[in-house]
């Protein structure tokens, strides 16, 4: 089975400090993965390597079947969508919501020419599928944080990516907005033509059951990886967080409490 992501013994150093240590990780086609780790664990560095923004000091990288060193990374990035709550402030404050979504086709911040009718129709379709059709024709500045996240996901999907990275997608959302966003993500991931999804977080309870596999990252290394149900046990997560925790599964999501 083709690997969507294949990291083999990669390390990365900056200013003579090793940030990643011998990281190996394989994501197969048809799998959706969560990436769990505390702040500073190395999650973002791994994402930057997958996107080709930084090059590993050691090891090999292959993304979407293309070994690094044999592919134009600028072209490869067109097949990768990356959504982060930090992107919200980069959008043009007064833009129409439709234009924010359409800009994803061109990987630009804002539009600089009149959009095609087919692009407008696709943007509206994506907005409806993600539960934000009511925002069509509105202004980006009037949207809540949760609504902005849905627009950014729709924006990433405009380019029909084969890999979609959701980086701390629930950061700063209230309970209701978080659950609405997670429901939309689950519906997206369940579609037969969905891209491979990576859901990056440091909260287990944010991870919907559609993410059947989990990578545990700690201090720049892979602590463990595999089926989410096997990763999220009291024993494994106590060792991972280096403190005693209890795991309670409710509605196929893992909730933690400190013993």
Buried (B, 14 or more C-beta within 10 A) or exposed (E): EEBBBBBBEBBBEEEEEEBBBBBEBBBBEEBBBBBBBBEEBBBBBBBBBBBBEBEBEBBBBBBBEBEBEEBEBEEBBBBBBBBBBEBBEEBBEEBBBBBBBBBBBBBEEBBEEEBEEEBBEBBBBBBBBBBBEEBBEBBBEEBEBBBBBBBBBBBBBBBBBBBBBBBBBBBEBEEEBBBBBBEBBBBBBEEEEBBBBBBBBBBBBBBBBBBBBBBBBBEBBBBBBEEBBEBBEBEBBBBBBEEEBEBEEEEEBBBBEEE
